[in-house]
Amino acid sequence: MKDKNNIIIGVVLVVLVVVIYFWGMKDNTVQTEGFVDVVVSTTTDEVANINPVVLKNEIKVVPKKETTVTPATPVAQTDNYIKLGQRSLLNDIYVTPTKVTYDNRCPVDVQCIQAGTTEVGVLFERGSLSQNIIIALGKSIVFDGKTITLTDVKPNKVSTKSLYDTDYRFLVSVEN
């Protein structure tokens, strides 16, 4: 009887993991360097305070994060700096920087041969269209017929200080 219960529990867990994985891929997928990060929120009372997170095909449980800017109330902006996780409306496009994927800019207190660059994962949304795109500093992409450029990243790097995700601010322009 004990073996039968263990088998049933195992099957239920496998089905739950598969459902959570595919449900999360529908809405919250960010493609980065060949790996998929999926974040899924649960609504049941037993696990209301956790989010299962699938990272590189592993499942980890992390506490829910409270957000300061909700998707229902985006900040209407025209070329203002945006924080990671902040959803902003720029020329009819919702822009949400999701993660810094690369930052090798030359620190301001060092003389470098090359200036370096920064790449940022950004979620772009307009109507029912949404796409996660990695955009590089000074480069433009086209989304839904509009040209989007990452024009600046703050703060500047300093060789003696570390930058954390909460430090970053991005200047994005959206043109017709």
C-alpha positions as CSV (number, residue, x, y, z in Angstrom):
1,M,0.0,0.0,0.0
2,K,2.9,2.3,0.9
3,D,4.5,1.7,-2.5
4,K,1.2,2.5,-4.3
5,N,0.9,5.8,-2.4
6,N,4.5,6.8,-3.3
7,I,3.8,6.0,-7.0
8,I,0.6,8.1,-7.0
9,I,2.4,11.0,-5.2
10,G,5.3,10.8,-7.7
11,V,2.9,10.9,-10.7
12,V,1.0,13.8,-9.3
13,L,4.3,15.8,-8.7
14,V,5.5,15.1,-12.3
15,V,2.1,16.2,-13.7
16,L,2.2,19.3,-11.5
17,V,5.7,20.3,-12.7
18,V,4.8,19.8,-16.4
19,V,1.6,21.9,-16.0
20,I,3.4,24.7,-14.1
21,Y,6.2,24.7,-16.7
22,F,3.9,25.0,-19.7
23,W,1.5,27.4,-18.0
24,G,4.4,29.7,-17.2
25,M,5.9,29.5,-20.7
26,K,2.6,30.9,-22.0
27,D,3.0,34.3,-20.2
28,N,6.3,34.8,-18.5
29,T,9.1,33.4,-20.7
30,V,12.4,35.3,-21.1
31,Q,14.8,33.7,-23.6
32,T,18.4,34.4,-22.6
33,E,21.5,32.7,-24.0
34,G,19.8,29.4,-24.9
35,F,18.1,29.0,-21.5
36,V,14.5,29.6,-20.5
37,D,13.6,31.3,-17.2
38,V,9.9,30.7,-16.3
39,V,8.3,32.3,-13.3
40,V,4.8,31.1,-12.3
41,S,2.6,32.4,-9.5
42,T,0.2,30.1,-7.8
43,T,-3.2,30.9,-6.4
44,T,-4.0,28.1,-4.0
45,D,-4.1,28.8,-0.3
46,E,-1.5,26.2,0.5
47,V,1.2,27.8,-1.6
48,A,0.0,31.4,-1.9
49,N,3.3,32.8,-0.6
50,I,5.7,31.1,-3.0
51,N,6.5,31.1,-6.7
52,P,7.9,28.0,-8.4
53,V,10.8,29.1,-10.7
54,V,12.2,27.0,-13.5
55,L,15.8,27.9,-14.2
56,K,17.9,25.9,-16.7
57,N,15.4,23.0,-16.4
58,E,15.6,23.0,-12.6
59,I,12.8,23.9,-10.2
60,K,13.4,26.1,-7.2
61,V,10.9,27.7,-4.9
62,V,11.5,31.4,-4.1
63,P,9.4,33.8,-2.0
64,K,7.0,36.0,-4.0
65,K,8.4,39.5,-4.7
66,E,6.2,42.5,-4.2
67,T,6.3,44.9,-7.1
68,T,6.2,48.6,-6.9
69,V,4.8,49.2,-10.4
70,T,1.9,47.0,-11.3
71,P,1.0,46.1,-14.9
72,A,-2.4,47.6,-14.5
73,T,-0.9,51.1,-13.7
74,P,2.0,51.7,-16.1
75,V,3.9,54.9,-15.9
76,A,3.3,57.1,-18.9
77,Q,6.7,58.5,-20.0
78,T,8.5,60.1,-22.8
79,D,12.2,59.1,-22.8
80,N,12.7,59.0,-19.0
81,Y,15.0,56.6,-17.3
82,I,13.3,53.2,-16.4
83,K,14.3,50.8,-13.7
84,L,14.5,47.0,-14.0
85,G,11.0,45.6,-13.7
86,Q,9.3,48.9,-14.2
87,R,6.6,48.9,-16.9
88,S,6.5,52.2,-18.8
89,L,4.4,53.4,-21.7
90,L,6.5,55.0,-24.5
91,N,4.8,56.1,-27.7
92,D,2.0,53.4,-27.4
93,I,4.5,50.6,-26.6
94,Y,4.8,49.1,-23.0
95,V,8.5,48.8,-22.2
96,T,9.7,46.6,-19.2
97,P,13.4,46.0,-18.8
98,T,13.7,42.5,-17.2
99,K,17.4,41.8,-16.8
100,V,20.9,43.0,-17.6
101,T,22.3,40.2,-19.6
102,Y,25.7,41.8,-20.3
103,D,27.6,44.9,-19.1
104,N,31.2,45.4,-20.0
105,R,31.2,49.2,-20.3
106,C,34.5,50.9,-19.5
107,P,34.6,52.4,-16.0
108,V,34.7,56.2,-16.0
109,D,37.9,56.1,-13.9
110,V,39.8,53.9,-16.3
111,Q,41.2,54.5,-19.7
112,C,40.0,51.7,-22.0
113,I,40.8,50.8,-25.6
114,Q,37.1,50.1,-26.2
115,A,34.0,51.7,-24.7
116,G,32.2,48.4,-24.2
117,T,28.5,47.9,-24.2
118,T,25.4,46.8,-22.2
119,E,22.7,44.4,-23.2
120,V,19.3,44.4,-21.6
121,G,16.5,41.9,-21.8
122,V,13.3,43.9,-22.4
123,L,9.6,42.9,-22.7
124,F,7.8,44.9,-25.3
125,E,4.0,44.9,-25.5
126,R,1.4,46.5,-27.7
127,G,-2.2,45.2,-27.7
128,S,-2.1,41.4,-27.9
129,L,1.5,41.4,-29.2
130,S,4.4,40.9,-26.7
131,Q,8.0,39.9,-27.2
132,N,11.1,39.6,-25.1
133,I,14.1,41.0,-26.9
134,I,17.7,41.6,-25.8
135,I,18.7,45.1,-26.9
136,A,22.3,46.5,-26.9
137,L,23.2,50.0,-25.9
138,G,23.1,52.3,-28.9
139,K,21.4,49.7,-31.1
140,S,17.9,49.8,-32.5
141,I,15.3,47.1,-33.0
142,V,11.9,47.2,-34.7
143,F,8.8,46.1,-32.8
144,D,5.3,46.4,-34.2
145,G,6.5,48.9,-36.8
146,K,8.3,51.2,-34.3
147,T,12.0,51.8,-33.9
148,I,13.2,51.2,-30.3
149,T,16.6,52.3,-29.2
150,L,18.4,51.8,-25.9
151,T,20.1,55.2,-25.8
152,D,21.7,55.3,-22.3
153,V,22.4,53.2,-19.2
154,K,23.0,54.7,-15.8
155,P,24.9,54.7,-13.6
156,N,28.2,54.8,-15.2
157,K,30.6,52.0,-14.1
158,V,33.3,52.8,-11.6
159,S,36.2,50.4,-11.2
160,T,36.0,50.5,-7.4
161,K,32.2,49.9,-7.1
162,S,29.9,47.0,-7.9
163,L,26.7,47.6,-9.8
164,Y,23.5,45.7,-8.6
165,D,20.3,45.2,-10.5
166,T,18.6,47.8,-8.4
167,D,21.2,50.5,-9.4
168,Y,20.5,50.3,-13.2
169,R,18.3,52.9,-15.1
170,F,17.7,52.8,-18.8
171,L,16.8,55.5,-21.3
172,V,14.7,54.1,-24.2
173,S,13.4,55.9,-27.2
174,V,10.4,54.7,-29.3
175,E,9.9,56.3,-32.6
176,N,7.3,55.8,-35.4
